[in-house]
Amino acid sequence: MPDSNSANGSNDVDSSRLPAPDITLPVIGPAFEKPSQHLIEQLKKVSSATASATLHKMGIRRTFIQGPQSRQPGAKVVGSVVTLQFMPQREDIVSGMGQEYIEKHSALWAVLRTIEPGDILTVQANADPYTGCFGEMLVSYFKERGGAALVVDGYIRDWPHVKDLKLPIWCRGLTPNYASQADQFPWAYNVPVNVSGVLAMPGDIMLADDDGAVLIPARVAPLLLQKTLEHEEWEVFSRLRLSEGGSLEKYYPLSEEGRREYEIWRKETANQPS
């Protein structure tokens, strides 16, 4: 990748005096397999709360993307994870000067060209409040390519315009700054990323709703689905019984007696016309 001055001929920072390391940007991870659409559709029946709790019981403790919150209340998405990694700037490599020229050659532009329908772009931005990872134009382009949502461990810009695009976005907040204006730079894509302390791999699954975003490891997802659908079903039964004045101790979580009632209820409802 060109250095921060050769990209636009600017002399704001004379990085030609700085010996540069032998590195080519953006860093690009290997090709990866995405989860099946059938699995994605099945997981849409599961809430983030149930997914997080079930993964914890299965022994996977760090799945909740703490910090980013939904900017579109009521939105719920499930999709394949595509990753983007921001890293700290270093002036002998990139300084962020002349950003309108430099970012076009960065991982930020490159990853957007790979987006396929249903993808959830998951961004390691290191919670930097001065880095606006996406603005109106990039969000619009992402949506036009069929991207399902953005989950950003950081901030976005142009909210007065972005909100009108109605794209589900989970982020930490808003900033007027552009992507490389402060201390971060879009460094790599299709690589493992650290999102609020959660390790996200390309091809994993992101499930996000008003409670937040939860990372589901790809190979664990079928087992999670099996466990969570049963859990969601008995919660329907428990909610019904509690609304009728049933005992909390009996119905949430289910006691042995409550589970026997649930099994009877389950068989009865299964035999009823849909």
C-alpha positions in Angstrom: 0.0 0.0 0.0 1.3 3.5 -0.7 2.4 5.5 2.3 0.4 8.4 3.6 2.1 11.0 1.3 2.7 9.1 -2.0 -1.0 8.4 -2.2 -1.8 12.1 -2.9 1.5 14.0 -3.2 1.0 15.8 0.1 4.0 17.0 2.1 2.1 17.4 5.4 4.2 14.6 6.9 7.6 13.8 5.4 7.5 10.1 6.0 10.1 9.6 3.3 12.6 10.3 6.0 11.3 7.4 8.0 12.5 3.9 7.1 9.3 1.8 6.7 8.8 -1.8 7.6 8.2 -4.3 4.8 4.4 -4.7 5.0 1.7 -4.6 2.4 -1.7 -3.2 3.4 -4.4 -4.1 3.6 -3.8 -7.4 5.3 -6.2 -10.0 3.9 -7.2 -13.2 5.6 -7.8 -16.5 3.8 -11.0 -17.5 2.2 -13.6 -18.9 4.6 -16.8 -20.9 4.5 -20.1 -19.2 5.5 -22.9 -20.9 7.4 -25.8 -22.3 5.5 -28.8 -20.2 5.0 -31.0 -22.9 6.5 -29.0 -22.6 9.8 -29.3 -18.8 9.7 -33.0 -19.0 9.3 -33.4 -21.4 12.2 -31.4 -19.2 14.5 -33.7 -16.3 13.8 -36.1 -18.1 16.2 -33.6 -17.6 19.1 -33.1 -14.5 21.2 -29.7 -13.1 22.1 -30.4 -13.7 25.7 -31.1 -17.4 25.2 -28.1 -17.7 22.9 -25.8 -16.1 25.4 -27.1 -18.1 28.3 -26.9 -21.4 26.4 -23.4 -20.8 25.1 -22.4 -20.1 28.7 -23.8 -23.4 29.9 -21.9 -25.1 27.0 -18.7 -23.6 28.3 -18.2 -20.7 26.0 -18.2 -17.6 28.3 -17.2 -14.6 26.1 -19.9 -14.2 23.5 -21.8 -10.9 24.4 -20.4 -7.9 22.5 -20.6 -5.5 25.5 -20.7 -1.8 24.6 -22.3 -1.6 21.1 -26.0 -0.9 21.3 -28.7 -1.0 18.7 -29.3 2.3 16.8 -32.5 0.9 15.3 -34.8 -0.2 18.2 -36.7 -3.4 17.4 -34.2 -4.6 14.9 -33.1 -8.3 15.0 -30.5 -9.9 12.7 -28.7 -13.2 12.3 -26.0 -13.5 9.7 -22.5 -14.6 8.7 -19.6 -12.7 10.2 -17.3 -10.8 7.9 -14.5 -9.0 9.8 -12.7 -5.7 9.6 -9.8 -4.8 11.9 -8.6 -1.3 12.8 -5.2 -1.0 14.3 -3.3 2.0 15.9 -1.6 4.4 13.4 2.1 4.5 13.2 3.5 7.4 11.1 6.2 5.3 9.3 3.4 3.1 7.9 0.2 5.3 7.8 -0.6 8.6 9.4 -4.2 9.2 8.2 -3.2 12.4 6.4 -5.0 13.0 3.1 -7.7 10.4 4.1 -9.8 10.8 1.0 -7.0 9.2 -1.0 -5.5 6.8 1.6 -8.7 5.1 2.9 -9.6 4.1 -0.7 -6.6 1.8 -0.6 -7.4 0.5 2.9 -9.1 -2.5 4.4 -12.3 -0.4 4.9 -12.9 0.0 1.2 -11.6 -3.5 0.3 -13.9 -5.4 2.7 -17.0 -3.5 1.5 -16.3 -4.9 -2.0 -16.6 -8.4 -0.7 -19.9 -8.1 1.1 -22.6 -10.5 0.1 -26.3 -10.5 0.9 -26.9 -11.4 4.6 -23.4 -10.6 5.8 -22.9 -8.9 9.1 -19.7 -6.8 9.1 -18.1 -7.1 12.5 -15.5 -4.4 13.3 -12.7 -4.2 15.8 -12.3 -0.5 16.3 -10.9 -0.7 19.8 -13.7 1.4 21.3 -12.0 4.6 20.0 -14.5 7.5 20.3 -12.6 9.6 17.8 -12.7 7.1 14.9 -15.9 7.3 12.8 -15.7 3.8 11.2 -18.5 4.4 8.7 -20.4 7.3 7.4 -23.4 7.8 5.1 -21.7 6.9 1.8 -20.1 3.7 3.1 -23.3 2.5 5.0 -25.3 3.2 1.8 -22.9 1.1 -0.3 -22.9 -1.7 2.3 -26.7 -1.8 2.3 -26.9 -1.8 -1.5 -24.7 -4.8 -1.6 -27.1 -6.6 0.7 -25.3 -6.3 4.0 -27.6 -7.2 6.9 -26.0 -5.2 9.7 -23.0 -3.6 11.2 -21.7 -4.5 14.6 -18.9 -2.0 15.5 -16.8 -1.9 18.6 -16.5 1.8 18.1 -18.3 4.8 16.6 -19.9 5.9 13.4 -20.5 9.3 11.8 -23.2 11.1 9.7 -26.0 9.8 11.9 -28.6 12.4 10.6 -28.3 10.7 7.2 -27.3 7.2 8.3 -30.5 6.8 10.4 -32.6 7.3 7.3 -31.0 4.3 5.6 -32.7 2.0 8.2 -29.8 -0.4 8.4 -29.5 -2.3 11.7 -26.4 -1.0 13.4 -24.9 -1.8 16.8 -22.2 0.6 17.8 -20.9 2.5 20.8 -21.9 5.9 19.7 -21.5 8.8 17.3 -18.6 11.0 16.3 -18.0 13.7 13.6 -14.6 12.2 12.7 -13.8 10.2 9.7 -12.2 6.7 9.9 -8.5 7.5 10.0 -8.7 11.0 11.5 -7.5 10.1 14.9 -5.4 7.1 16.2 -6.8 4.2 14.3 -6.5 2.9 10.7 -8.4 0.2 8.8 -5.7 -2.4 8.7 -7.0 -5.9 7.8 -10.1 -7.9 6.8 -11.2 -11.5 6.9 -9.0 -12.0 9.9 -9.8 -12.8 13.6 -10.9 -9.7 15.4 -11.3 -8.7 19.1 -14.7 -7.1 19.5 -15.2 -5.8 23.0 -13.1 -8.7 24.3 -14.9 -11.3 22.2 -13.0 -13.3 19.6 -14.9 -13.2 16.2 -13.7 -15.4 13.4 -14.8 -14.9 9.7 -17.7 -17.3 9.1 -18.9 -17.2 12.6 -22.5 -16.2 13.2 -23.7 -12.9 14.8 -27.1 -12.7 16.5 -28.2 -9.3 17.5 -31.4 -7.7 18.9 -32.4 -5.1 21.5 -30.5 -6.9 24.2 -27.3 -6.7 22.3 -25.1 -8.7 19.9 -23.9 -12.2 20.6 -21.2 -14.1 18.7 -22.0 -17.8 17.9 -19.0 -19.9 16.9 -19.8 -21.5 13.6 -19.2 -25.1 14.4 -21.1 -24.8 17.7 -24.2 -23.3 16.1 -26.0 -26.5 15.2 -25.7 -27.8 18.8 -26.7 -24.4 20.2 -29.8 -24.4 17.9 -30.8 -27.8 19.2 -30.5 -26.7 22.8 -32.0 -23.2 22.5 -35.2 -24.1 20.5 -36.2 -26.5 23.3 -35.3 -23.8 25.9 -37.4 -21.2 24.0 -40.3 -23.6 23.9 -40.5 -24.3 27.6 -40.2 -20.6 28.3 -43.4 -20.1 26.3 -45.0 -22.7 28.5 -43.6 -21.1 31.7 -44.7 -17.7 30.7 -48.2 -19.0 30.1 -48.4 -20.7 33.5 -47.0 -17.7 35.3 -49.5 -15.4 33.6 -52.2 -17.7 35.0 -50.9 -17.3 38.5 -48.6 -20.3 38.6 -45.7 -20.7 41.1 -42.4 -19.2 40.2 -40.6 -22.0 42.0 -42.4 -24.6 39.9 -42.4 -22.9 36.5 -39.2 -20.9 36.2 -36.9 -22.6 35.8 -39.0 -25.8 35.5 -39.1 -28.0 38.6 -39.5 -31.8 38.0 -43.2 -31.4 38.4 -43.3 -28.4 36.1 -41.3 -30.3 33.5 -43.7 -33.2 33.5 -46.6 -30.7 32.9 -44.5 -29.1 30.1 -44.1 -32.5 28.4 -47.8 -33.1 28.5 -48.5 -29.5 27.2 -45.9 -30.0 24.4 -47.6 -33.1 23.1 -51.0 -31.5 23.3 -50.0 -28.4 21.4 -48.1 -30.5 18.8 -51.4 -32.3 18.0 -53.3 -29.1 17.6 -53.9 -27.6 14.1 -51.4 -24.9 13.4 
